[in-house]
Amino acid sequence: MPNSILPQDQDGQEIFNAISSFFCTFEIGKLLRKCNAQKEKGVPVLDIFKYKLCNVFSDRSMYMQQKAGSFREAFSKNTFYSTGF
């Protein structure tokens, strides 16, 4: 996973670790594949899903990150919005 998805603050890091642990425990990657949530190339769907959940639980938004110039992810806003979840 790209380092840019990791939050800079301690609370954000704890949220990311909890989400990552949940994904491993409940094999979310396998569930996404069974639901046909996949991409042909680029950033894996699992990474985008983790990013979205981290934003929800840390009260952040992609829009505000872009506006503030702190958005440094490996995907575009089109990829973010076209994943469908």
N, C-alpha and C positions, 0 to 999 in steps of 0.2 A: 504494500500500500504506500502511496506517496506520502512523504513527510508533511506536505502542506495540509493534509486533512487533519492532522493532529492539532488540537487546540493549544493555545499559548498559555492559558491560565490553569491553575491546579484543579478548579472545579470542572473545567472543560475536559481536562485529561481524565478525571475520574469518570465522567459521563462516557467518554470515548472507550475507556477500558471496560466499563459495564456493558456497553453495547457490543463491543467485540467479544466479550465473554458470552453474552447471550447468543450471539450469532454462532459461535462455536458449539455451545451446549445444545442448541436446538437445530443445528445444521441448516441454517437459513439459506445458505448457498444452494444446497440440494433442493430445498423447497422452491426457491426461485427458478431453478432449472426445470423442475417438474411443471411449473406454471408457465413455462415458455418465456420467462423474463430473462432474455439474453440479448447480447449484441454481437454483431459480426466482427467488429474491430473496435479498438480504442480502450477507454477506461472500462473495467468490468462493472457490470450492473451492481454487484455486491458493494463495491466501493462507493458508488453514487448513492445507494440506499443507506449505507452507514453515514455518509455525509449529511443526507437529509434528516436522519434521526438525530444526529448530533446537533444539528441546527434547531430542531424542534425542542429538544430537552435542555439546550443551553440558551434558549431564547434569542437566537440569531437568525438572520435571513441572508440569503444569497444577494438579494437586491441591495441591502445596506452594506454588505461586504464589498460589492462592486462599486457602490457610490463612494465609500470611504477609501477605496483603493487597496483594501486588504484581501481581496479575493485572489488566491494564487493556486487554484486547483487545476488539474490537468484536463478539464473538460469545459465546454462552453455552456452558456445559459440555454442554448437550444437542446443540448444533450440533457441537461438537468430537467428541463420541462417536458421533453419527449419520452422520458422513461415511463411515465404513466402511473407512478405511485407516489 
